[in-house]
């Protein structure tokens, strides 16, 4: 079980001064093997954050890693001690110099009330005079100012960026020279003085140098640019140990051999069983398919492989899919279906030939892409055909009488009281299902809604309307054809928003009264009247 140690990390209230400082802070966390598990930045300052980090408290311990960590700690403490001593030495030298200057001023005994003595400026341009004035300052040459500067590799580390093509970090020599206000040759010369070897080409093997537990090396890219790279020195994860070979006479060797032979025998048995199953499948696939049953028994075989129809009630299935399921050619399946009276008409709008089988109806249709489909739905067994005709006549008579009595009569709300069957009384039955429009005059209903309420296919309803004289418009702008039903006119239109078909009805426009002579002069022709009716109906359409 892993044991973790946690650490709260924060940038402070004001955040870091620059993104570079934030990046250095996060890099130090990664170097110390800390994993950030929560990081929340301030909404108004991306450089200010609070978070939580963790790292495993039980890490693999190796002698080399411990020695390297101890060496790094010793080197860090040594540099801190040297830096502290150097600061103390500079402070003492500064204090001594200030004391000497004070003593010199006091020794001269300035008689001008503490004013600085007049200095001769006529020999300011004389180098020899400047050299004479500089006597006594030979100790300046002995001061070692380089002790205050970081080493070259330490100065490079803040400018390193993650290497996108390999592990570790890298920085271009040209970039370092620009940042330090130096020439690239000077930076490269300093690296050579540190012992680095400059590669000549892109494919040269790098030469690695160890510095404080990190590996440094130089490389060139395909454009000749020189880069310095650094990565953490790989630490050993394990050490090798020599094992002892098991004696063949040892009893454990016999047990191990027995287990190995048993596993091998079991594996061979499984492979043989797999080969037998594969051979059985291939043999079954190569066998000739069973002949299709004759008569309506074929429908019992087809129905379990059909799926729910997405465009209406019932089931459907394509002939191409069924032929693959039965392992027969589509032509042979079509011939078997044609033998029981199921054929697909080439005209998609033509009425299909229905075949009854049990309590279901089967028919075939052809889609717009040339595919042939077989469809199935339940028959309407509630009433006989004669009763349906009588109910249709009664409902149509009631519709006509209600239209004569009241021009804006309300249609019946329940589809259960209306019987729809193809014939001369089908259109009055559909008129009873239309609902008054919320705007304008007349009534309307979507063809799909009518099909759902009557539990009939939408194709069958459209077929009845087309046979009655209406046309199915292809677009919303197409001119409709009108059908007179009592004192009303009916027409079909297509909604421009969702492309749905609607059946509409409205009272016929009334003619103005007048003398026969005036009416004869002003009466429009039959063609003009139909155009006026079409324009008035189109203006009152409701989507």
N, C-alpha and C positions, 0 to 999 in steps of 0.2 A: 504493500500500500504506500503510495507516494505521500511524503510529508513536505509541506510547503511553508515558506516564510514569506510574509507579506510586507509591503512598504507603501506608504502614502506618498505620492508624488504631486508636486504643485509648482507652478511658476511664480507664485506670489500674487498679490493683489493687482499690481500693474502689469504683470506679464513680462516676457522677455523683450529686450530692446530691439532685436532683429531676428529674422527667421534663421540666420546662421547660428545664433546662440541657442535657439530652440533645437536645431538639428544636432548641435554638439551635445546638448544635454541628453537627447534621446539616444544618440550613439553611445554615450557612456553607459546608459542603462543596458543596452544590448551587449556591450563588452563585458559587463559584470553579470551577464546571463539573467537579467531581469526580464520578465514577460509582462507587458502591459495588458491587463484584463479589463480595465475601465478607463475611458478617456473622455472627459467632458470639457469642451472648450466654451469660453464665454461668448455669448451671441454678438456682443459689440466689439470684441477683441480676439481674433483667432490666435494671438500669441500668449493669451492667458488661459490656463486650464487647471483642472484638478483631476486626479486619477488614482488608480491603485495598480500596483505591480506585484508580481510574485515570482519566486524561483524555488527550485527544489533544494531542500536543506540536506538531502542525502545524495551526494554526487559521487561518481566513481573516483576513488582516490588512487593515484599512481605516484610513484616516487618522482618521476620526471616532472609531472605537473606541479607537485608540491615544491620541488626545487626551483622550477621556473617562477612560481608565484612568490617564493621567498626571495629570489634574486630581484624580482621587480620591486618588492617592498623595500629591500635594502637599497636599491638604486634610487628609489623615490626619497627615502629618508636621507641618503647621502647628498642628493641634489638640494633638498630643502635646507640641510645643515650648511652646505657651501653658500647657498644664497643668503642665509641669515648672517653668516660670517662676513660675506662681502658687503652687505648693508652696514654692518657694524664698522668695518674698516673704512668705508666711504664716509660714514658719519664722523669717525675720529679724524680722518684727514681733513674733512671740511671744517671741523671745529679747530684743529690745529692751525690751518691756514688763516682762519678768521682771527685767531689769537695773535698770530705773527703779524698780520696787517695792523691790528690794533696796537701792538707794541712798537711797530715801526712809526706809526703816526705819533704816538706819544714820545718816542725818542727824538724825533725831529724838533719837537718843541715849537710848533708853528706859532709865530709871533703875530699872526694876522687874525687873532681872535677865532681860531678854529677853522678859518677858510682854507681851502685847498691851495697849495702853492702853485704859482704860475709855471706852466710847462712850455718849453720851447718847441714850437711846431714847424720851425723852418726846415728841419731834417726828417720830416715825416716820410718823404719819398726816397730817402736814402736807405738801401737795404742794410748797409753796414751799421747804421745808427739803430735800426730796428733790432739787429742782432745783439748790439751792445745792451739795449734795454732788456732783452730777454735773458740776460745772464742771471743765474740764480734759479731758473725754472727748469733745470735739467731733469728734475724728478718727474715732470709730466711725461717724458718718454718712457718712464718705468711703469706708468699706470697701464694695466691690462683691461681695456674697455670691452674686450670680447667676452669676458666672463659674464657680463650682463645679458648677452644675446643667447637665444635658444639655439640648439643644434639644428642642422639643416633638416633632418628627418622629423624633428619635433615641429619645426616651422611648416613642414609640408602637410602634416596631419589635418589641420583645420580646413584645408582647401580640397580635401579628398571628397569624392562623390561615389555613390554606389556604381559599380561596374555593370552595365546592362548585359554584357556578353559573357561574363564569367563571375566567379565568386570574388568577394573582396571589394575594394574601392580603388579608384584611379583618379589621376589628374594629369592634364596635358602640360608639357614643359612650357609651351607658349603661354598658356594661361597663368602659370606660376610667375613667369617673367613679367607679364603685364601687371599682376597683382603687386609684385615687389618693386616695380619700376626698375627692372633690370633687363639686360639683354639675354635672349635665350642661350647664347653661347656661354655667357657667364654662369647661368644656372647649370647648364650641362657640364661645364668645367668643374663646378663645385661638386657635382655628383661623381664625376670621375675621380676627384681628389678623395672622396669618401670611399672609393673602391668599387664603384659600379662599373659594369661593362656595357657599352653602348652597342645594341644589335645593329647589323647592317641592313637586314631586310625583315619582311613580315614573318617569314617561316623560320627564322633563327630561334634556336632553343634559348629560353631565358635563363639567366644566371641569378640565383636567389641569394639574398643577404639577410642575416638574422639581426634584428635590433629590438631589444627589450621584449622578446617573445613574439614579434611580428616578422613576417617575411616581406622583403621589398625586392622589386625587380623592374627592369626597363623593357619596353617592347615598342614596336612600330606597327601602325595600322597599314591598310592597303594604300593609303594616300601619303605615306611617308612621315606622318606625324609621330612624335615621340611622346610616350606616356610613362609615368611612374606608377606602379601598382603596389598595393599592400593588402595582405590578408593575414588572418590569425594563423599562427603556426599550428599544424595538426598535432593533436595530443594523442598519445597511445591509448587505446581503449582496452587492450588485453595484452597478455604476454603468452608466448608459446610454451607449451610443456609437452614433453615426449611421453607417449603412451606405451603400454606394455602389450605385446601381441599375445593373444589367447592361445594357450597350448591345445593342440588338437586332441590330446588325451584327457583334457579336462572334462568332467561330466557336464559342465555348463555349455561346452561347445556342442555336445550331442543334442541338448535341449534346444539350443538356438537353431541348429540345422533342421531339426524336426519342425519347429515353428515356421521356418522359411519355406520348407517343402509343402507344408499345409497351406500356407498363403498362396504359393505358386499354383497348387492344384485348384484352389478355389477360384483364382483369377482365370485359369484356363477353362474351368467349367462355365464361368460367366461369359467368357468370350464365345464359347461354343453355343450357349443358349441364345446369345445375341445374334450369332450367325444364322441359327435355325429360324429365329423370328424374322430376320431380314429376308431369308429365302422364302418363307411362307408368304410374306407380304408381296414379294416380287411375283411369286406364282399366282397369287390371287389377282394381282393387277394384270397379269398376262392372260388370265382366263377370259373366254368370250363372255360378254354380258348376257344376262338372262333376258329372254324375249319379253317384250311389253305385253301386259294382259290386254285382252280384247274387250270391247264394249265399255260400259260405264265403270267397270272395275278399275280401269286406268285412272279415273277421277279419285277413287279412294287411295290410290298410290301417290297421286300428285298432291292432294290436299295437305298432308303432314309437312311437306317441304315448302309450302307457301307462307308468306309473311303478311302482316297487317298492311292494308292499303293506306298509303299516306294521303291520298286525295279523295277519300270517301270511305264508306263503310265496307266491311268485308275483307277478303284476302286477295293477294295477287302474287304472281311469280313469273319471271321471264323464261321463255323457252330455251334460251342459251344456258341459263343456270340449271334448269331441270334436265336438259340433255346431258350435261356434265355429271349431274348427280346419278342419273340412270345409266351412264356410260354408253349412250347411244348418240348417233348423229342427230342434229336438229331436224333434218329432213324426215328421218324415220319417225320422230316424235310428232311432227306436224301431220304426217300421214295417218298415224294412229288416232290423233285428235279429230282429223277430218272424217275418219270412219264413224265417229259418234256424233257428227254434225257440228263440230266446233271449228270454225274457220275465221280468219281475220280479214275484214274488208279493207281494200286498199284506200278507200275514202275514210278519213278519220271521223268525219261528221255523220257517216252512215249509221243506221241503227244496227247493232250487232244481233246475231242469232243466239238466243238463249237456249240452254239445255238444262232441263230439270233433272235433278238426281237427289232423291230423298226430299229433304226440306230445304234444299239450296238450289241456287241458279248459277250456272257457269256460262261464261262468254269470253270471247277473245277480242283484243284490240291491238292496233298497231300504233306505236308512238311516232313522234316527229323524226326520230333518228333511224327509223326502219326496224326497230326491235319489236318483237311480237310478245304479248303478255296474255296470260290466262287469268281471269278474275273469277271470284266466287263471293256470293253473299246469300243471306237467308231470304227465303220467300216470305211474302206477306200472307200468312195463313189465317188472319183474323176473320176475313170474309171471303166469300166466293166471288167469282167474277160477275155474276148476275147481280148479287147484292151490291157490289161495288158500283155497277152501272146505275142501279136504282138510287143509291145514296148520292151519286154524282149528279143525277138529274134533279133530285130534290134540293140539293145544295145550290145548284145553279139557278133553280127556280126561285129559291129564297133570296139569292143574291140579286136577281133581276127585279123581284118585287121590292126589295129594300132600296134599290137604286131608283126605282120609279117614285117611291114615296118620299124619300129624303135624298137630296143631292149630295150631302156631306155625311152619309151614314158611316158608322164605325165598323171595321171588319171584325170577324170573329177572332178571339184571342187564343183559343185552344185549338191546336192542330189535331187533337184526338177526335173532334167532332166533324172533321173534314176528311173525306175519302178522295184521294187523288188517283186517277187511272187515265192512261192515254186514251184520248177520244175527243169528241166535240165538246164535252163538258169539263175538260181539264183546265182550260183558261179561266172560266168563272170560279173554279175551285181555288186557283192560285190568287185570283183577285181578292178572295175573302181573307187571305193571309197578309195582304199589304196593310201597312200602318200609316196613319196620316203623317204628313211631313210637318216638321217643327217650324219650317218657314215656307211660306207660299201655300198654294192650294194643291190638292191631290194627295196621293199616297204612294209609297215606294217601299221596297225591301230588296235586300241583296239576294242573289240567286243561291249563294252558298247557304245562307240562313234558311231559305225556303227548303232546300234539300235536307238540312238537318232536322227541321220541324216535321217534314213528311217522311223522314227516314228513306229517302230515295236518292239515287245518284244525281249529281248536278247535270250530267250529260243527258239523262232521261228527261229532266225538266226543260233543258234547252232544246231538245229534239221536239218536244210538244210545242214550244213557243215558235220554233222555226217553221214547223208544219202549219201552224196557224197563220203565218204570214209575216212574222217579225224577223228581223235580221240581227245577227250578232256582230256589233261593230268591232273592228280591229283596233281602233284608237278612240280617244276621247273626242277628237274633232270630226270623226266620221258622222255623216248625216243619218239619223235613224229612220226606220220605217214604222208607220203607225197602224194600229189595229183598232177598229171600232167595236166596242162591247156595250150595248145599250146606249146610254147617254154619256159614255166615257170613251176616251181613247187610251190605248196602252202602247208602250214602246220600251225598248232596251237601250241603255246607255252604259258607257264604261267610265269609271272614276279615273280622273287624271292623276290622283295622288298614289293610290295603291293598286290601280289596274283591275279593280273588281267590277263585276257585272251587276247591274241593278235593273229591276223591273218596276216601271213607273205607270201611274194611272192618274188621270185628271178629267174633269168634265169637259165635254166638247164646248167650244166657244159658241155663244148664242148669236143668232143673226138679228140684225136690226129690222124693225117693222117698217112698212111703207107700201106705196102702191106697187102693183105688179110692173108697171112701166118703169117706174124709178128703180125698183129692185132689179129689173132686167138690165137696166143701164149700168147700175152700180155693182151688180153681182159679179164677183170675180170668177174666173174660169176654175175648173176642177184642179188643174195643175197649180194655179196661183193659190187656191184655197189650201191645198196640201202644204205648200211652202209656208203659208202664214201659220198653219197649225204646227209645222215643224219648228219654226222660229219661236213661237210662243211656248211650245213644250220645252225646247232647249233652254229658254231663258228661265224656266221654273224648275229645272233639274236640281236635285240635291245630292251631294256626294255623301 
